[in-house]
């Protein structure tokens, strides 16, 4: 099947229109609507469209979403690590980023310190690889032949299912250790107290 889509109308940034073709190139379904509100579908038979039916509708925003950048519940929960999920994901999972977590919890001083610490770690690791002439390569992806995208090579979901992260948990520390995080929290607390004193 082939899908062709385009934005239309004065609100092109919100309106979408598309067609689903079969393997012979014959249109079978038309879809359209406003991606931020509702999307409808129509079946195509002998070149004629059937009645429209609802494919998707945005759910109402959760309470206090205005204080969360108008995020949906789904967007708000993207970085949530539940107890069961915590045992499944590796230490390198981006949901474990301390600067991201601190910002979500409203601790902006800690988020700023963590971010600068992580960036310096990344720069230091890159300098080390360059000095040792080590070429970096991702574990579960490879660059496509045209160099435009990354292709999944397999292995992640199998390791997650079996909770076997050998060779992953021992990777260079890309975030911060618990000890380093404790030190950063102390720095952030000190910075906050100093700012409070100066404001008074």
MDTraj code that builds the backbone (N, CA, C; nanometers):
import mdtraj as md
import numpy as np

residues = "UNK UNK UNK UNK UNK UNK UNK UNK UNK UNK UNK UNK UNK UNK UNK UNK UNK UNK UNK UNK UNK UNK UNK UNK UNK UNK UNK UNK UNK UNK UNK UNK UNK UNK UNK UNK UNK UNK UNK UNK UNK UNK UNK UNK UNK UNK UNK UNK UNK UNK UNK UNK UNK UNK UNK UNK UNK UNK UNK UNK UNK UNK UNK UNK UNK UNK UNK UNK UNK UNK UNK UNK UNK UNK UNK UNK UNK UNK UNK UNK UNK UNK UNK UNK UNK UNK UNK UNK UNK UNK UNK UNK UNK UNK UNK UNK UNK UNK UNK UNK UNK UNK UNK UNK UNK UNK UNK UNK UNK UNK UNK UNK UNK UNK UNK UNK UNK UNK UNK UNK UNK UNK UNK UNK UNK UNK UNK UNK UNK UNK UNK UNK UNK UNK UNK UNK UNK UNK UNK UNK UNK UNK UNK UNK UNK UNK UNK UNK UNK UNK UNK UNK UNK UNK UNK UNK UNK UNK UNK UNK UNK UNK UNK UNK UNK UNK UNK UNK UNK UNK UNK UNK UNK UNK UNK UNK UNK UNK UNK UNK UNK UNK UNK UNK UNK UNK UNK UNK UNK UNK UNK UNK UNK UNK UNK UNK UNK UNK UNK UNK".split()
xyz = np.array([
    [0.0833, -0.1194, 0.0000],
    [0.0000, 0.0000, 0.0000],
    [0.0868, 0.1244, 0.0000],
    [0.0372, 0.2274, -0.0610],
    [0.1082, 0.3543, -0.0692],
    [0.0202, 0.4634, -0.0121],
    [0.0800, 0.5527, 0.0624],
    [0.0049, 0.6626, 0.1214],
    [0.0602, 0.7940, 0.0690],
    [-0.0263, 0.8789, 0.0186],
    [0.0128, 1.0110, -0.0290],
    [-0.0572, 1.1145, 0.0562],
    [0.0168, 1.2105, 0.1092],
    [-0.0436, 1.3117, 0.1961],
    [-0.0012, 1.4513, 0.1534],
    [-0.0813, 1.5498, 0.1893],
    [-0.0471, 1.6891, 0.1642],
    [-0.1263, 1.7778, 0.2585],
    [-0.0713, 1.8964, 0.2860],
    [-0.1418, 1.9961, 0.3658],
    [-0.2130, 2.0915, 0.2716],
    [-0.3330, 2.1331, 0.3101],
    [-0.4100, 2.2176, 0.2209],
    [-0.4765, 2.3313, 0.2969],
    [-0.5281, 2.4296, 0.2196],
    [-0.6085, 2.5359, 0.2776],
    [-0.5253, 2.6467, 0.3402],
    [-0.5953, 2.7473, 0.3926],
    [-0.5284, 2.8615, 0.4533],
    [-0.4563, 2.8220, 0.5804],
    [-0.5087, 2.7204, 0.6507],
    [-0.4431, 2.6704, 0.7717],
    [-0.3645, 2.5447, 0.7381],
    [-0.2735, 2.5573, 0.6408],
    [-0.2007, 2.4404, 0.5909],
    [-0.1215, 2.3704, 0.6999],
    [-0.0841, 2.4460, 0.8016],
    [-0.0078, 2.3850, 0.9098],
    [-0.0900, 2.2918, 0.9955],
    [-0.2242, 2.2978, 0.9816],
    [-0.3124, 2.2160, 1.0645],
    [-0.3959, 2.1161, 0.9834],
    [-0.4266, 2.1487, 0.8586],
    [-0.5109, 2.0628, 0.7783],
    [-0.4283, 1.9583, 0.7041],
    [-0.4807, 1.8379, 0.6987],
    [-0.4119, 1.7299, 0.6282],
    [-0.5081, 1.6605, 0.5324],
    [-0.4538, 1.6070, 0.4261],
    [-0.5322, 1.5347, 0.3273],
    [-0.4449, 1.4255, 0.2689],
    [-0.4983, 1.3069, 0.2554],
    [-0.4167, 1.1975, 0.2042],
    [-0.4992, 1.0933, 0.1325],
    [-0.4305, 1.0069, 0.0573],
    [-0.4949, 0.8992, -0.0176],
    [-0.4160, 0.7705, 0.0019],
    [-0.4862, 0.6616, 0.0226],
    [-0.4238, 0.5294, 0.0344],
    [-0.4499, 0.4532, -0.0948],
    [-0.3414, 0.4091, -0.1594],
    [-0.3517, 0.3357, -0.2855],
    [-0.3224, 0.1879, -0.2631],
    [-0.3807, 0.1021, -0.3450],
    [-0.3449, -0.0396, -0.3382],
    [-0.2213, -0.0636, -0.4242],
    [-0.1774, -0.1893, -0.4355],
    [-0.0524, -0.2187, -0.5052],
    [-0.0606, -0.1897, -0.6552],
    [-0.1828, -0.1792, -0.7083],
    [-0.1993, -0.1438, -0.8495],
    [-0.2052, 0.0071, -0.8696],
    [-0.1979, 0.0813, -0.7610],
    [-0.2032, 0.2265, -0.7715],
    [-0.3434, 0.2828, -0.7766],
    [-0.4419, 0.2008, -0.7378],
    [-0.5806, 0.2456, -0.7386],
    [-0.6160, 0.3055, -0.6020],
    [-0.6731, 0.4264, -0.5973],
    [-0.7121, 0.4864, -0.4687],
    [-0.8174, 0.4018, -0.3984],
    [-0.7950, 0.3730, -0.2704],
    [-0.8902, 0.2926, -0.1933],
    [-0.9507, 0.3691, -0.0764],
    [-0.8728, 0.4609, -0.0201],
    [-0.9208, 0.5379, 0.0957],
    [-0.8720, 0.6813, 0.0834],
    [-0.9563, 0.7732, 0.1223],
    [-0.9174, 0.9135, 0.1346],
    [-0.9275, 0.9520, 0.2815],
    [-0.8323, 1.0267, 0.3263],
    [-0.8332, 1.0736, 0.4646],
    [-0.8133, 1.2243, 0.4648],
    [-0.8666, 1.2899, 0.5659],
    [-0.8504, 1.4338, 0.5744],
    [-0.9052, 1.4873, 0.7041],
    [-0.8654, 1.6080, 0.7343],
    [-0.9119, 1.6715, 0.8566],
    [-0.8101, 1.7700, 0.9093],
    [-0.8181, 1.7957, 1.0365],
    [-0.7262, 1.8871, 1.1048],
    [-0.6483, 1.8051, 1.2062],
    [-0.5166, 1.7981, 1.1883],
    [-0.4353, 1.7069, 1.2686],
    [-0.4402, 1.7397, 1.4174],
    [-0.4728, 1.8619, 1.4519],
    [-0.4786, 1.9013, 1.5924],
    [-0.6192, 1.8889, 1.6510],
    [-0.7137, 1.8329, 1.5715],
    [-0.8513, 1.8210, 1.6201],
    [-0.9141, 1.6870, 1.5816],
    [-0.9485, 1.6689, 1.4529],
    [-1.0131, 1.5459, 1.4084],
    [-0.9637, 1.5070, 1.2696],
    [-0.9604, 1.3760, 1.2431],
    [-0.9240, 1.3239, 1.1114],
    [-1.0317, 1.2232, 1.0700],
    [-1.0804, 1.2369, 0.9455],
    [-1.1864, 1.1511, 0.8942],
    [-1.1359, 1.0651, 0.7788],
    [-1.2080, 0.9560, 0.7530],
    [-1.1739, 0.8690, 0.6418],
    [-1.2951, 0.8444, 0.5538],
    [-1.2689, 0.8173, 0.4250],
    [-1.3755, 0.7827, 0.3300],
    [-1.3253, 0.6699, 0.2411],
    [-1.4041, 0.5656, 0.2274],
    [-1.3666, 0.4568, 0.1392],
    [-1.3969, 0.4950, -0.0052],
    [-1.3075, 0.4547, -0.0967],
    [-1.3248, 0.4868, -0.2382],
    [-1.3567, 0.3587, -0.3149],
    [-1.4703, 0.3567, -0.3827],
    [-1.5114, 0.2416, -0.4642],
    [-1.5509, 0.2909, -0.6024],
    [-1.4854, 0.2333, -0.7030],
    [-1.5156, 0.2712, -0.8418],
    [-1.5050, 0.4214, -0.8623],
    [-1.4086, 0.4811, -0.7953],
    [-1.3835, 0.6237, -0.8121],
    [-1.4729, 0.7139, -0.7313],
    [-1.5701, 0.6551, -0.6579],
    [-1.6619, 0.7364, -0.5787],
    [-1.6333, 0.7213, -0.4303],
    [-1.6447, 0.8329, -0.3561],
    [-1.6207, 0.8320, -0.2126],
    [-1.7452, 0.7904, -0.1359],
    [-1.7247, 0.7135, -0.0291],
    [-1.8344, 0.6787, 0.0592],
    [-1.8523, 0.7838, 0.1657],
    [-1.9341, 0.7538, 0.2651],
    [-1.9578, 0.8482, 0.3739],
    [-1.8335, 0.8611, 0.4622],
    [-1.8153, 0.9799, 0.5164],
    [-1.7012, 1.0049, 0.6051],
    [-1.7263, 0.9415, 0.7412],
    [-1.6195, 0.8903, 0.8000],
    [-1.6280, 0.8364, 0.9359],
    [-1.5054, 0.8811, 1.0142],
    [-1.5228, 0.8922, 1.1428],
    [-1.4169, 0.9445, 1.2287],
    [-1.3057, 0.8421, 1.2480],
    [-1.1838, 0.8822, 1.2171],
    [-1.0663, 0.7974, 1.2391],
    [-0.9973, 0.8291, 1.3707],
    [-0.9899, 0.9577, 1.4007],
    [-0.9171, 1.0008, 1.5209],
    [-0.9711, 1.1349, 1.5673],
    [-0.9763, 1.1525, 1.6982],
    [-1.0171, 1.2788, 1.7569],
    [-0.9311, 1.3073, 1.8794],
    [-0.8834, 1.4283, 1.8886],
    [-0.7989, 1.4646, 2.0019],
    [-0.8800, 1.4640, 2.1307],
    [-0.8219, 1.4044, 2.2325],
    [-0.8881, 1.4029, 2.3621],
    [-0.8783, 1.5409, 2.4270],
    [-0.9697, 1.5667, 2.5170],
    [-0.9666, 1.6937, 2.5897],
    [-0.8371, 1.7024, 2.6700],
    [-0.7806, 1.8211, 2.6779],
    [-0.6565, 1.8396, 2.7531],
    [-0.6820, 1.8174, 2.9021],
    [-0.5855, 1.7617, 2.9730],
    [-0.6036, 1.7372, 3.1161],
    [-0.6083, 1.8674, 3.1958],
    [-0.6572, 1.8573, 3.3163],
    [-0.6654, 1.9739, 3.4031],
    [-0.5254, 2.0302, 3.4284],
    [-0.5156, 2.1603, 3.4308],
    [-0.3891, 2.2312, 3.4554],
    [-0.2875, 2.2125, 3.3420],
    [-0.3336, 2.1701, 3.2239],
    [-0.2396, 2.1512, 3.1129],
    [-0.1733, 2.2828, 3.0718],
    [-0.2418, 2.3955, 3.0984],
    [-0.1843, 2.5245, 3.0631],
    [-0.0533, 2.5477, 3.1374],
    [-0.0392, 2.4859, 3.2542],
    [0.0848, 2.4971, 3.3309],
    [0.1899, 2.3957, 3.2840],
    [0.1502, 2.3085, 3.1924],
    [0.2404, 2.2070, 3.1385],
    [0.2535, 2.2224, 2.9870],
    [0.2644, 2.3471, 2.9431],
    [0.2852, 2.3780, 2.8015],
    [0.1726, 2.3266, 2.7133],
    [0.0506, 2.3117, 2.7698],
    [-0.0650, 2.2601, 2.6964],
    [-0.0414, 2.1190, 2.6427],
    [0.0387, 2.0416, 2.7139],
    [0.0645, 1.9037, 2.6741],
    [-0.0600, 1.8179, 2.6953],
    [-0.0721, 1.7142, 2.6130],
    [-0.1741, 1.6126, 2.6359],
    [-0.1255, 1.5199, 2.7469],
    [-0.2143, 1.4340, 2.7951],
    [-0.1731, 1.3376, 2.8980],
    [-0.0623, 1.2482, 2.8437],
    [-0.0735, 1.2090, 2.7174],
    [0.0279, 1.1244, 2.6558],
    [0.1653, 1.1918, 2.6565],
    [0.1675, 1.3200, 2.6169],
    [0.2947, 1.3930, 2.6127],
    [0.3532, 1.4094, 2.7526],
    [0.2663, 1.4343, 2.8518],
    [0.3132, 1.4522, 2.9890],
    [0.3757, 1.3248, 3.0452],
    [0.3270, 1.2099, 2.9979],
    [0.3711, 1.0827, 3.0554],
    [0.4832, 1.0161, 2.9763],
    [0.5323, 1.0813, 2.8700],
    [0.6343, 1.0198, 2.7848],
    [0.7601, 0.9831, 2.8619],
    [0.7996, 1.0658, 2.9571],
    [0.9245, 1.0424, 3.0306],
    [0.9032, 0.9755, 3.1650],
    [0.7804, 0.9356, 3.1942],
    [0.7538, 0.8715, 3.3218],
    [0.8164, 0.7323, 3.3265],
    [0.8833, 0.7034, 3.4355],
    [0.9428, 0.5707, 3.4554],
    [0.8699, 0.5036, 3.5707],
    [0.7847, 0.4088, 3.5377],
    [0.7111, 0.3354, 3.6402],
    [0.8024, 0.2299, 3.7019],
    [0.7683, 0.1774, 3.8200],
    [0.8516, 0.0736, 3.8826],
    [0.8761, -0.0463, 3.7911],
    [0.7731, -0.0889, 3.7174],
    [0.7912, -0.2035, 3.6283],
    [0.8801, -0.1682, 3.5097],
    [0.8663, -0.0463, 3.4575],
    [0.9490, -0.0036, 3.3449],
    [1.0935, 0.0160, 3.3874],
    [1.1128, 0.0575, 3.5098],
    [1.2475, 0.0834, 3.5607],
    [1.3372, -0.0398, 3.5533],
    [1.2778, -0.1579, 3.5631],
    [1.3568, -0.2812, 3.5579],
    [1.3833, -0.3268, 3.4152],
    [1.3201, -0.2613, 3.3179],
    [1.3315, -0.3055, 3.1791],
    [1.4293, -0.2251, 3.0956],
    [1.4437, -0.0961, 3.1257],
    [1.5231, -0.0096, 3.0392],
    [1.6676, 0.0011, 3.0886],
    [1.7620, 0.0203, 2.9961],
    [1.9040, 0.0281, 3.0335],
    [1.9400, 0.1610, 3.0973],
    [2.0576, 0.1678, 3.1514],
    [2.1025, 0.2912, 3.2171],
    [2.1208, 0.4043, 3.1179],
    [2.1328, 0.3718, 2.9892],
    [2.1548, 0.4730, 2.8864],
    [2.0262, 0.5285, 2.8289],
    [1.9105, 0.4842, 2.8780],
    [1.7816, 0.5324, 2.8266],
    [1.7680, 0.6821, 2.8546],
    [1.7255, 0.7580, 2.7540],
    [1.7192, 0.9037, 2.7677],
    [1.6207, 0.9489, 2.8747],
    [1.5271, 0.8614, 2.9120],
    [1.4330, 0.8983, 3.0172],
    [1.5011, 0.9094, 3.1530],
    [1.6244, 0.8636, 3.1615],
    [1.6990, 0.8724, 3.2872],
    [1.7827, 1.0000, 3.2957],
    [1.7769, 1.0857, 3.1969],
    [1.8581, 1.2077, 3.1986],
    [1.8228, 1.2925, 3.3198],
    [1.9180, 1.3199, 3.4063],
    [1.8898, 1.3950, 3.5288],
    [1.8492, 1.5395, 3.5052],
    [1.9033, 1.6040, 3.4005],
    [1.8641, 1.7428, 3.3745],
    [1.7184, 1.7506, 3.3299],
    [1.6784, 1.6544, 3.2501],
    [1.5399, 1.6475, 3.2046],
    [1.4455, 1.6220, 3.3216],
    [1.4839, 1.5291, 3.4074],
    [1.4002, 1.4955, 3.5231],
    [1.3888, 1.6147, 3.6177],
    [1.5005, 1.6840, 3.6405],
    [1.4994, 1.7989, 3.7308],
    [1.4085, 1.9097, 3.6783],
    [1.4118, 1.9326, 3.5467],
    [1.3270, 2.0362, 3.4884],
    [1.1797, 1.9989, 3.5027],
    [1.1469, 1.8720, 3.4798],
    [1.0082, 1.8280, 3.4927],
    [0.9584, 1.8446, 3.6362],
    [1.0492, 1.8318, 3.7308],
    [1.0117, 1.8450, 3.8716],
    [1.0199, 1.9888, 3.9203],
    [1.0538, 2.0815, 3.8291],
    [1.0546, 2.2230, 3.8629],
    [1.1811, 2.2723, 3.9305],
    [1.2859, 2.1885, 3.9355],
    [1.4127, 2.2295, 3.9965],
    [1.5053, 2.2801, 3.8858],
    [1.4873, 2.4058, 3.8472],
    [1.5585, 2.4595, 3.7320],
    [1.7074, 2.4836, 3.7590],
    [1.7425, 2.5158, 3.8830],
    [1.8845, 2.5321, 3.9156],
    [1.9580, 2.3999, 3.8971],
    [1.8996, 2.2905, 3.9471],
    [1.9611, 2.1591, 3.9317],
    [1.9634, 2.1180, 3.7850],
    [1.8566, 2.1482, 3.7123],
    [1.8506, 2.1137, 3.5706],
    [1.9629, 2.1820, 3.4935],
    [1.9872, 2.3088, 3.5259],
    [2.0918, 2.3844, 3.4573],
    [2.2303, 2.3274, 3.4877],
    [2.2555, 2.2954, 3.6131],
    [2.3846, 2.2397, 3.6517],
    [2.4055, 2.1026, 3.5886],
    [2.3004, 2.0190, 3.5912],
    [2.3103, 1.8849, 3.5320],
    [2.3360, 1.8942, 3.3817],
    [2.2675, 1.9856, 3.3155],
    [2.2832, 2.0001, 3.1709],
    [2.4265, 2.0368, 3.1354],
    [2.4841, 2.1329, 3.2076],
    [2.6217, 2.1732, 3.1792],
    [2.7192, 2.0604, 3.2097],
    [2.6919, 1.9836, 3.3147],
    [2.7778, 1.8705, 3.3496],
    [2.7727, 1.7623, 3.2421],
    [2.6526, 1.7327, 3.1928],
    [2.6371, 1.6314, 3.0883],
    [2.7058, 1.6732, 2.9599],
    [2.6936, 1.8004, 2.9237],
    [2.7558, 1.8492, 2.8016],
    [2.9078, 1.8394, 2.8095],
    [2.9640, 1.8709, 2.9265],
    [3.1084, 1.8609, 2.9436],
    [3.1531, 1.7154, 2.9374],
    [3.0726, 1.6253, 2.9925],
    [3.1046, 1.4821, 2.9846],
    [3.1087, 1.4350, 2.8395],
    [3.0116, 1.4798, 2.7628],
    [3.0051, 1.4413, 2.6220],
    [3.1257, 1.4936, 2.5453],
    [3.1630, 1.6191, 2.5730],
    [3.2792, 1.6753, 2.5052],
    [3.4063, 1.6014, 2.5440],
    [3.4178, 1.5659, 2.6723],
    [3.5361, 1.4934, 2.7194],
    [3.5451, 1.3550, 2.6556],
    [3.4310, 1.2870, 2.6438],
    [3.4307, 1.1555, 2.5818],
    [3.4664, 1.1626, 2.4344],
    [3.4191, 1.2677, 2.3675],
    [3.4536, 1.2837, 2.2259],
    [3.6025, 1.3104, 2.2091],
    [3.6584, 1.3951, 2.2953],
    [3.8024, 1.4231, 2.2873],
    [3.8827, 1.2953, 2.3096],
    [3.8372, 1.2127, 2.4043],
    [3.9066, 1.0874, 2.4337],
    [3.9029, 0.9938, 2.3139],
    [3.7873, 0.9826, 2.2485],
    [3.7763, 0.8954, 2.1313],
    [3.8650, 0.9446, 2.0185],
    [3.8701, 1.0770, 2.0021],
    [3.9534, 1.1336, 1.8958],
    [4.1012, 1.1076, 1.9228],
    [4.1420, 1.1201, 2.0497],
    [4.2820, 1.0955, 2.0849],
    [4.3191, 0.9493, 2.0646],
    [4.2258, 0.8601, 2.0984],
    [4.2523, 0.7164, 2.0855],
    [4.2144, 0.6631, 1.9488],
    [4.1671, 0.7536, 1.8608],
    [4.1268, 0.7166, 1.7246],
    [4.0217, 0.6040, 1.7257],
    [3.9257, 0.6186, 1.8146],
    [3.8154, 0.5225, 1.8249],
    [3.6942, 0.5800, 1.7536],
    [3.6426, 0.5047, 1.6574],
    [3.5259, 0.5512, 1.5827],
    [3.3984, 0.5107, 1.6552],
    [3.3141, 0.6089, 1.6850],
    [3.1900, 0.5818, 1.7557],
    [3.0869, 0.5213, 1.6623],
    [3.0110, 0.4254, 1.7108],
    [2.9011, 0.3694, 1.6327],
    [2.7902, 0.3292, 1.7285],
    [2.6653, 0.3560, 1.6924],
    [2.5528, 0.3206, 1.7792],
    [2.5366, 0.1706, 1.7903],
    [2.4755, 0.1251, 1.8982],
    [2.4638, -0.0182, 1.9239],
    [2.3536, -0.0852, 1.8438],
    [2.2404, -0.0169, 1.8259],
    [2.1259, -0.0834, 1.7625],
    [2.0829, -0.0192, 1.6310],
    [2.1666, 0.0686, 1.5768],
    [2.1301, 0.1346, 1.4515],
    [2.2515, 0.1447, 1.3598],
    [2.2238, 0.1597, 1.2318],
    [2.3301, 0.1840, 1.1343],
    [2.2821, 0.2896, 1.0368],
    [2.3758, 0.3626, 0.9813],
    [2.3424, 0.4685, 0.8881],
    [2.3017, 0.4082, 0.7545],
    [2.1958, 0.4621, 0.6952],
    [2.1495, 0.4117, 0.5655],
    [2.2531, 0.4403, 0.4579],
    [2.2422, 0.3709, 0.3456],
    [2.3399, 0.3856, 0.2379],
    [2.3455, 0.5269, 0.1818],
    [2.2318, 0.5992, 0.1888],
    [2.2316, 0.7366, 0.1387],
    [2.2711, 0.8376, 0.2453],
    [2.2955, 0.7868, 0.3684],
    [2.3399, 0.8745, 0.4760],
    [2.2339, 0.9692, 0.5282],
    [2.1064, 0.9419, 0.4972],
    [1.9988, 1.0332, 0.5361],
    [1.9192, 0.9865, 0.6571],
    [1.9334, 0.8614, 0.6961],
    [1.8529, 0.8101, 0.8076],
    [1.9254, 0.6961, 0.8771],
    [1.8744, 0.6622, 0.9970],
    [1.9309, 0.5528, 1.0745],
    [1.8352, 0.4333, 1.0707],
    [1.8912, 0.3144, 1.0490],
    [1.8130, 0.1923, 1.0370],
    [1.8345, 0.1039, 1.1598],
    [1.7257, 0.0540, 1.2141],
    [1.7325, -0.0336, 1.3307],
    [1.7916, -0.1680, 1.2903],
    [1.8910, -0.2159, 1.3641],
    [1.9585, -0.3408, 1.3297],
    [1.9156, -0.4584, 1.4166],
    [1.8285, -0.4324, 1.5154],
    [1.7801, -0.5409, 1.6002],
    [1.8608, -0.5545, 1.7287],
    [1.8034, -0.6261, 1.8244],
    [1.8738, -0.6556, 1.9482],
    [1.8189, -0.5869, 2.0715],
    [1.7649, -0.4659, 2.0537],
    [1.7193, -0.3908, 2.1713],
    [1.6018, -0.4587, 2.2401],
    [1.4979, -0.4897, 2.1640],
    [1.3776, -0.5455, 2.2244],
    [1.4029, -0.6844, 2.2825],
    [1.4943, -0.7583, 2.2208],
    [1.5294, -0.8901, 2.2739],
    [1.5997, -0.8758, 2.4090],
    [1.6927, -0.7791, 2.4163],
    [1.7640, -0.7553, 2.5420],
    [1.6695, -0.7050, 2.6495],
    [1.5760, -0.6221, 2.6098],
    [1.4786, -0.5691, 2.7055],
    [1.3866, -0.6800, 2.7569],
    [1.3430, -0.7673, 2.6674],
    [1.2543, -0.8760, 2.7067],
    [1.3223, -0.9685, 2.8068],
    [1.4505, -0.9939, 2.7844],
    [1.5250, -1.0853, 2.8707],
    [1.5957, -1.0134, 2.9844],
    [1.5861, -0.8792, 2.9849],
    [1.6521, -0.7952, 3.0853],
    [1.8025, -0.8241, 3.0905],
    [1.8599, -0.8386, 2.9733],
    [2.0030, -0.8645, 2.9615],
    [2.0677, -0.7472, 2.8903],
    [2.1411, -0.6690, 2.9677],
    [2.2043, -0.5498, 2.9121],
    [2.3561, -0.5606, 2.9149],
    [2.4085, -0.6826, 2.9007],
    [2.5533, -0.6981, 2.8983],
    [2.6119, -0.6124, 2.7861],
    [2.7185, -0.5419, 2.8205],
    [2.7810, -0.4570, 2.7212],
    [2.7128, -0.3221, 2.7072],
    [2.5992, -0.3038, 2.7748],
    [2.5292, -0.1757, 2.7712],
    [2.5470, -0.1044, 2.9035],
    [2.5186, -0.1755, 3.0126],
    [2.5321, -0.1149, 3.1448],
    [2.6767, -0.0764, 3.1741],
    [2.7714, -0.1423, 3.1056],
    [2.9125, -0.1136, 3.1304],
    [2.9673, -0.0068, 3.0361],
    [2.8803, 0.0527, 2.9561],
    [2.9250, 0.1577, 2.8662],
    [2.9756, 0.2771, 2.9457],
    [3.0486, 0.3640, 2.8746],
    [3.0914, 0.4881, 2.9393],
    [2.9699, 0.5578, 2.9999],
    [2.9861, 0.6106, 3.1172],
    [2.8765, 0.6784, 3.1847],
    [2.8385, 0.8022, 3.1051],
    [2.7188, 0.8009, 3.0440],
    [2.6795, 0.9136, 2.9605],
    [2.5966, 1.0155, 3.0366],
    [2.5512, 0.9800, 3.1548],
    [2.4759, 1.0749, 3.2350],
    [2.5601, 1.1121, 3.3574],
    [2.5099, 1.0879, 3.4758],
    [2.5877, 1.1114, 3.5969],
    [2.5617, 0.9974, 3.6943],
    [2.6599, 0.9677, 3.7763],
    [2.6430, 0.8630, 3.8763],
    [2.5594, 0.9171, 3.9917],
    [2.5155, 0.8288, 4.0798],
    [2.4368, 0.8714, 4.1962],
    [2.5171, 0.9659, 4.2838],
    [2.6477, 0.9376, 4.2960],
    [2.7332, 1.0236, 4.3780],
    [2.7450, 1.1630, 4.3161],
    [2.7627, 1.1675, 4.1845],
    [2.7739, 1.2959, 4.1159],
    [2.6421, 1.3740, 4.1259],
    [2.5300, 1.3029, 4.1146],
    [2.4009, 1.3687, 4.1235],
    [2.3802, 1.4302, 4.2616],
    [2.4250, 1.3610, 4.3660],
    [2.4136, 1.4133, 4.5018],
    [2.4946, 1.5424, 4.5148],
    [2.6134, 1.5446, 4.4548],
    [2.6968, 1.6646, 4.4587],
    [2.6312, 1.7795, 4.3822],
    [2.5713, 1.7475, 4.2679],
    [2.5059, 1.8505, 4.1876],
    [2.3849, 1.9080, 4.2603],
    [2.3112, 1.8219, 4.3309],
    [2.1965, 1.8696, 4.4080],
    [2.2420, 1.9644, 4.5182],
    [2.3563, 1.9322, 4.5796],
    [2.4100, 2.0189, 4.6846],
    [2.4486, 2.1547, 4.6265],
    [2.5082, 2.1542, 4.5060],
    [2.5450, 2.2796, 4.4404],
    [2.4213, 2.3622, 4.4066],
    [2.3178, 2.2942, 4.3576],
    [2.1947, 2.3643, 4.3201],
    [2.1287, 2.4254, 4.4429],
    [2.1300, 2.3506, 4.5543],
    [2.0709, 2.4004, 4.6785],
    [2.1470, 2.5228, 4.7283],
    [2.2793, 2.5169, 4.7175],
    [2.3624, 2.6281, 4.7605],
    [2.3367, 2.7502, 4.6735],
    [2.3200, 2.7269, 4.5428],
    [2.2940, 2.8348, 4.4495],
    [2.1596, 2.8996, 4.4794],
    [2.0598, 2.8176, 4.5117],
    [1.9263, 2.8685, 4.5417],
    [1.9278, 2.9522, 4.6689],
    [1.9996, 2.9062, 4.7711],
    [2.0076, 2.9807, 4.8967],
    [2.0782, 3.1135, 4.8759],
    [2.1848, 3.1116, 4.7951],
    [2.2594, 3.2338, 4.7675],
    [2.1731, 3.3337, 4.6932],
    [2.0941, 3.2855, 4.5977],
    [2.0059, 3.3731, 4.5207],
    [1.8977, 3.4314, 4.6114],
    [1.8489, 3.3498, 4.7043],
    [1.7446, 3.3976, 4.7967],
    [1.7988, 3.5080, 4.8860],
    [1.9214, 3.4923, 4.9325],
    [1.9836, 3.5923, 5.0205],
    [2.0035, 3.7226, 4.9440],
    [2.0498, 3.7128, 4.8181],
    [2.0748, 3.8327, 4.7387],
    [1.9459, 3.9066, 4.7066],
    [1.8380, 3.8305, 4.6853],
    [1.7090, 3.8942, 4.6546],
    [1.6519, 3.9654, 4.7746],
    [1.6846, 3.9169, 4.8939],
    [1.6361, 3.9805, 5.0170],
    [1.7221, 4.1009, 5.0525],
])
top = md.Topology()
chain = top.add_chain()
for i, resn in enumerate(residues, 1):
    res = top.add_residue(resn, chain, resSeq=i)
    for name in ("N", "CA", "C"):
        top.add_atom(name, md.element.get_by_symbol(name[0]), res)
traj = md.Trajectory(xyz[None], top)
